[in-house]
């Protein structure tokens, strides 16, 4: 299981870890039982989550690292030595499946939370999104703007440039750098407009 059980039981654990702003993510070899990711733990390890990581790079990291402990477990089974640790239910967390509609950006959130949502849902997932002039804007990548002190409303478009779209949040503005708008090319007169769910 691509998570540090008993935390992050359920599906899409890597996405949830990024959304939650975790600094690392674990992976677990465990026994199967009648519950959802509740079986006894055989082995675990972890990888760091860096600020530049997204869902693709994190999944790749775990996929590269996990076979090592799996081979160790197989070797242990071969010599008749196998560890079996009961999961601590007091530490258990469960996360449900995500739907494409869960990717709607709430601009009242802090810039770091929006950044985490975007990097958790980028390709190959459906992407975080917002609505501009009735058309969907899917955001694949964004960048935090250090030292930005612009006063604006959450969801307000501050600037359109070759670098992207600068949008207000519940804290500091965030720069959307890779996106696609169903309405075609973004018009310049959007500056000052507030974007969101309609």
N, C-alpha and C positions, 0 to 999 in steps of 0.2 A: 504494500500500500504506500502510495507516494505522500506519506505524512508521518509525523512523529506520534503515533498512537500512544495513549488514548485521545490525544488532541486531533482535531480535524478528521473525525470519522465522517463517512459519507462520500459524496462525489465532488469533483472539481476542487480538491484540497489546495492545489497549487494556485488556482485563481483566487481562492479565499485568502490564502496567506499573503498574496500581494495586495489585495484589497485592504487587508488589516494592517499593512505596513510592517510585516514581520522582518526581522533582520536575518533570519535563517529558516530553512525548511528541512524537516527530517524525512526519512523513509524507513519502512518497517517490513521485516519478514515475520509473518505471524501464522498461527494455526487458524483454520476456518472452523467456525461453529455456526449455530443457528442465528446469531445476531449479525448486525451490520458492523464489520470491522472490530468485533469485540473479542476475537480469539486471543489466546495466550501469545505473548511476544517471544520470538526466537532471537532476533537480532535487530539493531537499529543503528543508524548513523545520520549525519546531517551535512548540508551544504550551506554556504553563506548566500544571502540575498543582497546584492549590491544595488545602489541607487539606479544604476543604468540597466539592471535586469528587467526583462518583461516576461510574459508567460512562455514565450518560445525559448528564451535562453535559460530560464529556470527549469523547464521541463527537460531540456537538453542536459543541463548540469546533473540532475537527478538520474536521468537515463544513463549517463556516462559513469556515475559513481555507484549506483545500486548493484550492478552485477558482481562487484567485488565481494560484498557481504553475502550475496546469494551463493557464490562459489564456496565461500568459507562455510556456510551452513550445509551445503551439499557434502563437503568434505567431512564435516562433523558427523553428519548422519552416517556416512560410510564407515566411520570408526566407532559408531555406537554412542557418540557423545552429543547430546542435544539439550539445549537450554530451553526451559519453559517458564516464563514469568507471567503471572496473572496481571492483567491491566488494572490500574488504579482508577476505579470508577469516579472517584472524587475529582479527578483531573480531566475527565472525559468532556469533549465538546463535539457536537454534531452539526454539520452544515448541509443544507438541502441542495438539490440540483439548481443550477442557474438557468434562467430563461433569457432570450434575447432582449425582452422588455426590461430586464433588470439593469441593462446598460445605460438607461436614461440618466444623464448627468444632472445632479442637483447642484446648481451653481451657488447655493448658499453654503455648501460645504467648504472647508478650508482647501487651499490650493494643493497641499500635499495629499489630501484624501482624493481629490479629483485626479491628480497625477497617478495615484495608486490604482484607481479604477481603470483609467485608460491603459496603463501598462499591463493590467491583469486581463483585459479583454481584447487586446490587439490581435492581429493576425496570428494564427489561423481562426481565431474566434470571431464572432459577429461584430465586435467593436463597441466601445462606448459611443453614445450619440446624444445629439441635441436637435432642436428644431429651429430653423431659421426661415422666416417668411413662409411657413407652411411646408417646407421641405426638410427632409432629414439630412443632417450633417453627421457623418460617421467619422470619428476621430481615432486615428491609428497611433499617433505619437504626439507628445507634448513636452514642454520644458518649463521648469520652475524659473521664475524671474527674480533673481537675487537683488535685493535693495529696491524693489519696486514699491513706491509709496503713493501710487496714483489713487485718488479717491474716486470710487465709482460704485455702482450698484452691482450686486451679484448677477452674472449673466449679461452685463452690458459690454458691447463691443467697443473697445477703446481705440484699437488701431488695426488696420489692414495693411500688410506690407509683404514684400517678397519672403520675409522670414516666417510669416504665418498670421494668425488671428490672435490678437491680445484681448483676453476676456476677463472681466472682473469676477471675483469669487467672494466667499465669505471672509477671506483674509486678503492675501496679495493676488494681483492678476497672474494669470497663467497664459503661456503662449502655446497655441495649437499649431504644430509644425507640419503634420502629415494628416490629411483629411480628404474626404470626398463629399461633395454636396450634390444631392439629387436634383437641385435646381439649376445646375450648370456652373457657370462662372460667377463668383460672388461679386455683386455690384458695390462700388465704392460708397454709395449712400447708406450703407448699413452701419457706419460708424455712429455710435450713440444709441443704437437700437438695443433692446434687451431681448435675449434669446431664451428659449426654454422648451416647454412641452407643447406649445400651440403654434 
